[in-house]
Amino acid sequence: MDTKSQIVDIPISGKPKKRSTGIVGLNLLLDGGYPAGSIVMIYGTPLSGVDIAAQQFWKVEGEEGTYLMNDGDVDTGMVDATELHPEMYLPQMAGGRIVIDSLSTMVSKYGIDGALKFLHLAREEIRKRGANMLFIVYTGVHTPMEMTRLMRSADVVMEFRTEASQNEIQRTLAVQKIKDAATPTRLLPFIITDHGIEASTTSRVV
């Protein structure tokens, strides 16, 4: 593994390089991480952990990235994109780890066509650089057609689920789509700790 870029070289011929997701269990489920050059969509409620997963991806040590925040508190190192038009996002996107938090806000401000145009332009840049862009979409705020179009625009689609069972909350992650690869058939259980999301491909959370 290249420790500077956090990209894993897969020795099997024909398989793409992978970039760590920032979550150990998810890396295992995805056979190393996100395919380099891919666009990733994660969706769920605001309380499901999607923002935490996005920040863990952005903060993997050893590689530069850009976190464009348009609908929440702008923490140290993030770019305040509150007033940025989608066309102004592209010049801000430095490094191999790009996060858009959130695309839902972009759709709300500029419409689904404006957001999809941005994704089309970003895809060319991301693939050319071998980078990855991850964007957050919130459930319950888009029409079914909008969700369908957003999912089709992404190379990787993951759903964060939260369910109340008796006296505890159960959180799982479902990988719904990986372009040109087999999709995992099992749910990935995870918990949210003081240090972020911890998940495992086994029944035991690590």
KOLMI-993690 format. One line per field, with one value per residue: residue in one letter; x, y, z of N, C-alpha, C in turn; residue number from 1. Coordinates in Angstrom, 3 decimals. Atoms other than C-alpha are relative to their C-alpha. Example, Ala and Ser with C-alpha at 12.3 -4.5 7.8 and 13.67 -1.06 7.14 Angstrom:
2
rest <- A|S
n_xx <- 0.890|-0.820
n_yy <- -1.190|-1.190
n_zz <- 0.000|-0.060
ca_xx <- 12.300|13.670
ca_yy <- -4.500|-1.060
ca_zz <- 7.800|7.140
c_xx <- 0.900|-0.770
c_yy <- 1.200|1.090
c_zz <- 0.000|0.730
nr <- 1|2
// end
This chain:
206
rest <- M|D|T|K|S|Q|I|V|D|I|P|I|S|G|K|P|K|K|R|S|T|G|I|V|G|L|N|L|L|L|D|G|G|Y|P|A|G|S|I|V|M|I|Y|G|T|P|L|S|G|V|D|I|A|A|Q|Q|F|W|K|V|E|G|E|E|G|T|Y|L|M|N|D|G|D|V|D|T|G|M|V|D|A|T|E|L|H|P|E|M|Y|L|P|Q|M|A|G|G|R|I|V|I|D|S|L|S|T|M|V|S|K|Y|G|I|D|G|A|L|K|F|L|H|L|A|R|E|E|I|R|K|R|G|A|N|M|L|F|I|V|Y|T|G|V|H|T|P|M|E|M|T|R|L|M|R|S|A|D|V|V|M|E|F|R|T|E|A|S|Q|N|E|I|Q|R|T|L|A|V|Q|K|I|K|D|A|A|T|P|T|R|L|L|P|F|I|I|T|D|H|G|I|E|A|S|T|T|S|R|V|V
n_xx <- 0.850|-0.680|0.448|0.241|1.291|0.970|0.596|-0.449|-0.179|0.535|-0.880|0.703|0.068|1.293|0.725|-0.486|-0.536|1.041|-0.316|0.615|1.226|-0.140|0.696|-0.668|0.945|0.489|-1.099|0.030|1.183|-0.202|-1.234|-1.075|0.498|0.684|-0.843|-0.529|0.643|1.454|0.839|0.698|1.187|0.481|1.256|0.661|0.521|-1.080|-0.475|-0.412|-1.453|-0.588|-0.977|-1.178|-0.691|-0.619|-1.168|-1.044|-0.610|-0.786|-1.093|-1.019|-1.310|-0.956|0.466|0.740|1.373|0.796|1.346|0.823|1.150|0.981|1.225|-0.296|-1.115|-1.246|-1.092|-1.343|-0.449|1.076|0.279|1.363|0.606|1.379|0.384|-0.611|0.774|-0.634|-1.130|-1.158|-0.527|-1.092|-1.328|-0.327|-0.178|-1.415|-0.315|0.628|1.205|0.919|1.297|1.043|0.919|0.542|0.574|1.408|0.106|-0.213|1.239|0.999|-0.292|-0.226|0.792|-0.631|-0.787|-1.235|-0.847|-0.472|-1.004|-1.227|-0.544|-0.550|-1.274|-0.921|-0.405|-1.142|-1.178|-0.314|-0.584|-1.287|-0.978|0.003|0.447|1.341|0.913|1.102|1.014|1.071|1.392|0.886|1.272|1.207|0.066|-0.020|1.002|-0.568|-0.726|-1.276|-0.879|-0.411|-0.981|-1.235|-0.618|-0.550|-1.175|-1.109|-0.619|0.227|1.149|0.130|1.086|-0.191|1.305|0.128|1.241|0.157|0.414|0.202|-0.582|-1.262|-0.002|-0.854|-0.433|-0.607|-0.374|0.257|-0.597|1.044|-0.516|-1.404|-0.094|-0.903|-0.441|1.078|0.432|0.096|1.369|0.337|-0.021|-1.150|0.393|-0.998|0.374|-0.595|-0.717|-0.661|-1.033|0.620|0.674|-0.769|0.792|-0.683|0.726|0.452|1.041|-0.623|-0.431|-1.391
n_yy <- -1.209|-1.282|-0.659|-1.415|-0.214|0.919|0.789|1.377|0.651|1.357|0.703|0.760|-0.759|-0.504|-0.655|-1.364|-0.373|-0.334|-1.048|0.315|-0.711|-0.551|0.913|1.279|1.030|-0.300|0.355|1.451|0.340|-0.489|0.571|-0.992|-1.368|-0.499|-0.004|-1.330|-0.605|0.184|-0.932|0.770|-0.614|0.611|-0.650|0.395|-1.150|-0.786|0.644|1.369|0.131|-0.289|-1.085|0.543|0.816|-0.916|-0.616|1.012|0.162|-1.202|-0.182|1.050|-0.641|0.240|-0.429|-1.254|0.072|-1.220|0.201|-1.152|-0.005|-1.017|0.000|0.285|-0.758|0.153|0.295|-0.311|0.706|0.107|-1.154|-0.506|-0.040|-0.460|-0.950|0.370|0.638|1.273|-0.160|-0.458|1.094|0.703|-0.560|0.210|1.422|0.385|1.251|1.236|0.302|-1.137|0.237|-1.023|0.136|1.189|-0.213|-0.336|-1.455|-0.478|0.252|-0.928|-1.363|-0.150|0.969|1.281|-0.089|-0.699|0.925|1.049|-0.619|-0.063|1.354|0.381|-0.691|0.487|1.365|-0.050|-0.419|1.044|1.147|-0.392|-0.077|1.201|-0.406|0.461|-0.996|0.562|-1.009|0.396|-0.284|0.289|0.618|-0.701|-1.379|0.045|0.848|1.276|-0.178|-0.652|0.999|0.915|-0.670|-0.151|1.324|0.383|-0.827|0.419|1.299|0.775|-0.523|0.659|-0.476|0.118|0.267|-0.034|0.624|0.206|1.367|0.107|-1.101|-0.460|-0.459|0.804|-0.736|0.844|-0.631|0.880|-0.419|0.266|-0.017|-0.250|0.103|1.005|0.948|0.658|-0.729|0.862|0.426|-0.088|-1.297|-0.221|-0.676|-0.939|-0.834|-1.332|-0.206|-1.301|-0.075|0.107|1.240|1.235|1.037|1.253|0.911|1.127|-0.381|-0.763|-1.319|-0.229
n_zz <- 0.000|0.040|-1.225|0.235|0.634|-0.570|1.065|-0.053|1.293|0.026|0.914|1.018|1.239|0.403|-1.083|-0.207|-1.301|-0.970|-0.972|-1.287|-0.361|-1.334|-0.915|0.223|0.407|1.347|0.904|0.178|0.791|1.359|0.537|-0.003|-0.065|1.182|1.192|0.311|1.152|-0.065|-0.750|-1.026|-0.612|-1.235|-0.342|-1.231|-0.744|-0.611|-1.226|0.321|-0.005|1.307|-0.115|-0.680|0.993|0.964|-0.621|-0.163|1.316|0.271|-0.956|0.026|-0.045|1.059|1.313|0.017|0.474|-0.096|-0.542|0.338|-0.906|0.379|-0.816|-1.397|-0.564|0.740|-0.912|0.454|1.188|0.986|0.844|-0.149|1.333|-0.174|1.044|1.269|1.055|0.340|0.918|-0.763|-0.812|0.670|-0.279|-1.410|-0.266|0.001|-0.668|0.452|-0.783|0.111|-0.631|0.174|-1.131|0.630|1.318|-0.216|-0.039|1.367|0.731|-0.508|0.457|1.441|0.736|0.286|1.224|-0.342|-0.751|0.901|0.877|-0.797|-0.127|1.311|0.161|-1.031|0.333|0.915|-0.758|-0.975|0.697|0.571|-1.087|-0.822|-1.332|-0.342|-0.548|-0.772|-0.303|-0.916|0.355|-1.133|0.363|-0.412|0.505|1.467|0.636|0.450|1.260|-0.308|-0.610|1.061|0.861|-0.770|-0.113|1.304|0.278|-0.862|0.261|-1.221|-0.759|-1.297|-0.853|-1.442|-0.580|-1.452|-0.432|-1.434|-0.298|-1.444|-0.771|0.562|1.384|0.864|1.188|1.026|1.253|1.138|1.268|0.990|1.367|0.307|1.451|0.571|-1.026|-0.740|-1.189|-1.190|-0.262|-1.414|-0.661|-0.870|-1.244|-0.514|-1.131|-0.012|-1.247|-0.117|1.032|1.306|0.353|-0.083|0.643|0.275|0.877|-0.806|-0.969|-1.080|0.418|-0.398
ca_xx <- 0.000|1.180|1.093|1.169|-1.940|-3.631|-4.328|-4.121|-2.640|-4.653|-2.281|-4.974|-4.865|-7.714|-8.790|-8.599|-6.628|-8.615|-8.725|-9.409|-12.893|-11.593|-13.656|-11.796|-14.822|-16.046|-12.617|-12.863|-16.357|-15.232|-12.055|-9.778|-11.941|-13.500|-12.204|-9.923|-11.567|-15.103|-17.916|-19.563|-23.084|-24.003|-27.539|-29.591|-31.226|-29.220|-28.892|-27.779|-24.048|-23.571|-21.782|-19.447|-18.618|-17.894|-15.529|-13.698|-13.131|-11.833|-9.539|-7.571|-3.980|-1.362|-3.457|-4.794|-8.501|-11.250|-14.446|-17.026|-19.624|-22.810|-25.368|-23.649|-20.940|-17.672|-14.937|-11.207|-9.897|-13.302|-14.295|-17.342|-19.449|-22.621|-22.609|-20.821|-22.598|-22.004|-19.711|-17.440|-16.992|-14.644|-11.766|-11.916|-11.538|-7.920|-6.432|-7.648|-10.482|-13.339|-16.507|-19.706|-21.828|-24.438|-25.691|-29.211|-28.606|-27.267|-30.423|-32.581|-30.848|-30.133|-32.477|-31.787|-30.540|-28.004|-26.716|-26.476|-24.604|-22.092|-21.692|-21.119|-18.361|-16.841|-16.767|-14.376|-11.996|-12.173|-11.447|-8.626|-6.881|-7.686|-9.308|-12.586|-15.556|-18.097|-21.394|-24.126|-27.828|-30.496|-33.549|-37.044|-36.269|-36.146|-38.708|-38.296|-37.230|-34.585|-33.183|-33.126|-31.229|-28.714|-28.114|-27.564|-24.976|-22.819|-20.385|-20.861|-24.127|-24.452|-27.410|-27.043|-29.960|-31.109|-33.707|-35.014|-35.254|-36.707|-34.385|-31.492|-30.711|-29.319|-27.299|-26.397|-24.823|-25.970|-23.838|-26.457|-24.242|-20.629|-20.028|-18.429|-18.161|-20.222|-22.253|-21.836|-24.897|-24.723|-25.454|-22.557|-23.439|-21.746|-21.744|-21.010|-18.394|-16.453|-13.910|-16.426|-17.902|-16.608|-17.748|-16.885|-17.797|-18.297|-20.928|-18.393|-17.867|-14.172
ca_yy <- 0.000|3.473|5.130|8.608|8.243|5.473|3.643|-0.135|-1.903|-5.035|-7.598|-9.424|-8.306|-6.102|-4.866|-1.132|0.495|1.089|4.078|3.514|4.457|5.407|2.579|-0.719|-2.997|-1.227|-1.591|-5.340|-5.482|-3.556|-5.600|-2.682|0.414|2.602|2.066|4.987|7.389|6.601|8.797|7.589|8.397|7.743|8.355|8.178|10.404|13.220|10.976|7.827|8.568|9.642|12.846|10.930|8.450|11.338|12.979|9.725|9.283|12.859|12.610|9.469|10.403|10.779|12.228|15.671|16.163|18.790|18.923|21.287|22.113|23.867|22.965|22.640|24.002|24.584|22.895|23.506|22.587|22.549|24.859|27.045|26.369|28.000|30.717|28.806|28.026|24.404|25.637|27.105|23.775|22.329|24.835|24.115|20.347|19.584|16.230|12.674|12.777|15.113|15.374|17.291|17.812|17.775|17.263|17.525|21.201|21.704|20.110|22.305|25.498|24.777|21.946|18.342|19.271|21.715|19.068|16.410|18.797|19.355|15.592|15.095|17.711|16.451|12.860|13.778|15.508|12.759|9.994|11.898|12.379|8.943|10.704|9.907|12.139|11.244|13.091|12.947|12.709|12.880|10.644|12.066|15.322|14.176|12.734|9.078|10.226|12.543|9.726|7.430|9.958|10.615|6.897|6.383|9.166|7.460|4.566|3.390|3.772|3.018|3.324|3.980|2.508|3.074|0.864|0.788|-2.764|-3.173|-1.110|-0.478|1.202|-0.972|0.637|-1.081|-0.108|-1.578|-1.346|-1.041|-0.542|-0.840|-0.136|-3.037|-5.189|-7.616|-5.964|-7.391|-9.365|-8.770|-5.778|-4.276|-3.560|-0.547|1.590|5.275|5.947|8.956|8.153|7.806|4.835|1.374|-1.563|-5.145|-7.729|-10.224|-10.223|-8.636|-4.890|-3.971
ca_zz <- 0.000|-0.859|2.582|1.119|-1.022|0.954|-2.306|-2.266|-5.290|-6.005|-7.548|-9.535|-13.155|-14.330|-10.899|-10.148|-7.366|-4.200|-1.845|1.850|3.023|6.455|8.023|8.494|8.232|5.098|3.495|4.072|2.607|-0.486|-0.992|-0.145|-0.431|-3.119|-6.676|-7.502|-9.929|-8.756|-7.480|-4.274|-3.068|0.555|1.712|4.874|7.479|9.118|12.207|10.388|10.422|6.790|7.817|10.125|7.364|4.992|7.462|8.156|4.428|4.163|7.194|6.270|7.075|4.389|1.596|0.793|0.305|0.117|2.185|0.682|3.355|2.294|4.960|8.327|10.594|8.764|10.787|10.521|7.091|5.387|2.555|3.195|0.094|1.400|-1.258|-4.011|-7.268|-8.401|-11.184|-8.499|-6.725|-9.337|-8.850|-5.096|-5.471|-4.527|-3.584|-3.902|-1.359|-2.238|-0.124|-0.971|2.161|0.937|-2.587|-1.166|-0.472|-3.987|-5.416|-3.177|-4.325|-7.992|-8.933|-9.865|-13.337|-11.882|-9.473|-12.181|-14.478|-11.689|-11.194|-14.923|-14.986|-11.727|-12.998|-15.808|-13.404|-10.783|-13.269|-14.927|-11.575|-10.155|-7.198|-5.434|-4.747|-2.087|-1.811|0.828|0.013|2.711|2.529|2.746|0.929|-2.709|-5.082|-6.123|-9.603|-8.178|-6.034|-9.058|-11.159|-8.378|-7.876|-11.593|-11.605|-8.956|-9.350|-5.758|-3.811|-0.086|2.257|5.999|7.932|11.509|13.188|16.755|18.093|21.573|23.788|21.386|18.078|15.323|12.548|9.296|6.009|2.691|-0.449|-3.187|-6.231|-7.356|-11.024|-12.914|-9.779|-7.725|-4.968|-1.435|-0.422|3.321|5.522|7.450|11.107|12.684|15.797|16.324|19.004|20.258|17.549|14.735|12.920|13.790|11.685|10.926|8.320|11.144|13.896|16.220|15.937|15.966
c_xx <- 0.874|-0.495|-0.279|-1.403|-1.109|-0.781|0.601|0.133|-0.502|0.796|-0.696|-0.211|-1.427|-0.779|0.573|0.656|-1.150|0.503|-0.765|-1.228|0.128|-0.669|0.518|-0.949|-0.537|1.077|0.003|-1.156|0.187|1.314|1.093|-0.462|-0.749|0.932|0.461|-0.637|-1.507|-0.677|-0.910|-1.172|-0.333|-1.270|-0.620|-0.571|1.172|0.580|0.577|1.508|0.664|1.055|1.281|0.820|0.732|1.261|1.132|0.707|0.948|1.270|1.046|1.372|0.834|-0.434|-0.843|-1.414|-0.717|-1.400|-0.787|-1.298|-0.963|-1.256|0.251|1.138|1.280|1.139|1.337|0.382|-1.057|-0.106|-1.453|-0.598|-1.424|-0.467|0.563|-1.022|0.697|1.195|1.272|0.578|1.265|1.377|0.456|0.434|1.455|0.178|-0.800|-1.302|-0.904|-1.335|-0.923|-1.062|-0.924|-0.474|-1.481|-0.208|0.207|-1.259|-1.079|0.187|-0.034|-0.755|0.785|0.872|1.327|0.974|0.577|1.022|1.335|0.649|0.628|1.372|1.036|0.520|1.235|1.283|0.448|0.680|1.373|1.100|0.109|-0.392|-1.336|-0.804|-1.157|-1.004|-1.121|-1.352|-0.865|-1.327|-1.165|-0.131|-0.033|-1.142|0.654|0.798|1.342|0.988|0.514|1.085|1.332|0.734|0.651|1.265|1.231|0.526|-0.215|-1.142|-0.134|-1.094|0.343|-1.379|0.057|-1.359|-0.001|-0.544|-0.041|0.651|1.337|-0.179|0.991|0.306|0.670|0.265|-0.223|0.658|-0.967|0.537|1.500|0.156|1.060|0.556|-1.214|-0.322|-0.070|-1.454|-0.414|0.033|1.222|-0.467|1.093|-0.551|0.685|0.595|0.561|1.022|-0.573|-0.677|0.975|-0.884|0.847|-0.838|-0.423|-1.068|0.567|0.465|1.398|0.361
c_yy <- 1.243|0.821|1.479|0.244|-0.845|-0.726|-1.389|-0.547|-1.428|-0.797|-0.760|0.870|0.449|0.689|1.390|0.184|0.433|1.091|-0.283|0.854|0.743|-0.855|-1.409|-1.072|0.210|-0.288|-1.497|-0.416|0.356|-0.474|1.051|1.433|0.382|-0.092|1.412|0.521|-0.094|1.098|-0.818|0.809|-0.763|0.732|-0.614|1.236|0.795|-0.641|-1.393|-0.217|0.325|1.105|-0.476|-0.837|0.875|0.622|-1.006|-0.266|1.154|0.062|-1.116|0.648|-0.344|0.458|1.255|-0.222|1.317|-0.344|1.274|-0.078|1.112|-0.002|-0.357|0.876|-0.304|-0.174|0.345|-0.860|-0.151|1.283|0.401|0.182|0.524|0.868|-0.365|-0.608|-1.310|0.108|0.425|-1.087|-0.594|0.606|-0.214|-1.433|-0.422|-1.337|-1.176|-0.330|1.225|-0.378|1.186|-0.248|1.229|0.325|0.336|1.505|0.601|-0.192|0.994|1.406|0.140|-1.010|-1.260|0.084|0.716|-0.907|-1.083|0.537|0.103|-1.377|-0.468|0.641|-0.519|-1.390|-0.007|0.339|-1.085|-1.187|0.319|-0.010|-1.277|0.292|-0.689|1.169|-0.718|1.106|-0.601|0.404|-0.406|-0.565|0.850|1.408|0.054|-0.873|-1.328|0.139|0.685|-0.986|-0.975|0.619|0.202|-1.334|-0.428|0.784|-0.442|-1.365|-0.962|0.657|-0.804|0.662|-0.249|-0.107|0.046|-0.565|-0.156|-1.406|-0.184|1.192|0.468|0.413|-0.841|0.779|-0.964|0.820|-1.012|0.587|-0.409|-0.124|0.218|-0.218|-1.019|-0.968|-0.622|0.797|-0.955|-0.313|0.146|1.443|0.081|0.712|0.952|0.718|1.352|0.238|1.416|0.209|-0.129|-1.336|-1.167|-1.106|-1.222|-0.820|-1.248|0.503|0.834|1.338|0.241|1.452
c_zz <- 0.000|1.188|-0.202|-0.551|0.591|-1.087|0.043|-1.416|0.107|-1.034|-1.107|-1.237|-0.296|1.096|0.253|1.364|0.901|0.946|1.276|0.267|1.319|1.068|-0.281|-0.517|-1.401|-1.036|-0.287|-0.901|-1.472|-0.604|-0.159|0.091|-1.263|-1.206|-0.318|-1.281|0.015|0.811|0.906|0.547|1.272|0.411|1.251|0.667|0.577|1.257|-0.250|0.020|-1.326|0.081|0.676|-0.967|-1.013|0.584|0.218|-1.324|-0.286|0.843|0.010|-0.137|-1.224|-1.370|0.111|-0.520|0.214|0.479|-0.240|0.791|-0.391|0.860|1.461|0.494|-0.766|0.993|-0.634|-1.196|-1.073|-0.820|0.183|-1.391|0.035|-1.154|-1.363|-0.963|-0.355|-0.933|0.733|0.894|-0.618|0.273|1.445|0.295|-0.161|0.710|-0.516|0.685|0.034|0.625|-0.274|1.065|0.035|-1.407|0.121|0.021|-1.384|-0.840|0.419|-0.566|-1.519|-0.853|-0.326|-1.245|0.249|0.741|-0.903|-0.997|0.725|0.100|-1.309|-0.211|0.996|-0.340|-0.899|0.744|0.971|-0.676|-0.562|1.056|0.806|1.430|0.300|0.531|0.662|0.263|0.840|-0.568|1.188|-0.483|0.498|-0.525|-1.522|-0.517|-0.398|-1.293|0.231|0.604|-1.055|-0.867|0.723|0.125|-1.310|-0.318|0.783|-0.415|1.166|0.755|1.283|0.818|1.463|0.644|1.523|0.377|1.517|0.233|1.510|0.709|-0.558|-1.457|-0.781|-1.265|-0.966|-1.253|-1.121|-1.241|-1.101|-1.416|0.008|-1.499|-0.411|1.038|0.677|1.257|1.187|0.331|1.459|0.497|0.902|1.262|0.458|1.224|-0.158|1.383|0.058|-1.107|-1.404|-0.211|0.124|-0.529|-0.267|-0.938|0.735|0.953|1.122|-0.546|0.531|-0.188
nr <- 1|2|3|4|5|6|7|8|9|10|11|12|13|14|15|16|17|18|19|20|21|22|23|24|25|26|27|28|29|30|31|32|33|34|35|36|37|38|39|40|41|42|43|44|45|46|47|48|49|50|51|52|53|54|55|56|57|58|59|60|61|62|63|64|65|66|67|68|69|70|71|72|73|74|75|76|77|78|79|80|81|82|83|84|85|86|87|88|89|90|91|92|93|94|95|96|97|98|99|100|101|102|103|104|105|106|107|108|109|110|111|112|113|114|115|116|117|118|119|120|121|122|123|124|125|126|127|128|129|130|131|132|133|134|135|136|137|138|139|140|141|142|143|144|145|146|147|148|149|150|151|152|153|154|155|156|157|158|159|160|161|162|163|164|165|166|167|168|169|170|171|172|173|174|175|176|177|178|179|180|181|182|183|184|185|186|187|188|189|190|191|192|193|194|195|196|197|198|199|200|201|202|203|204|205|206
// end
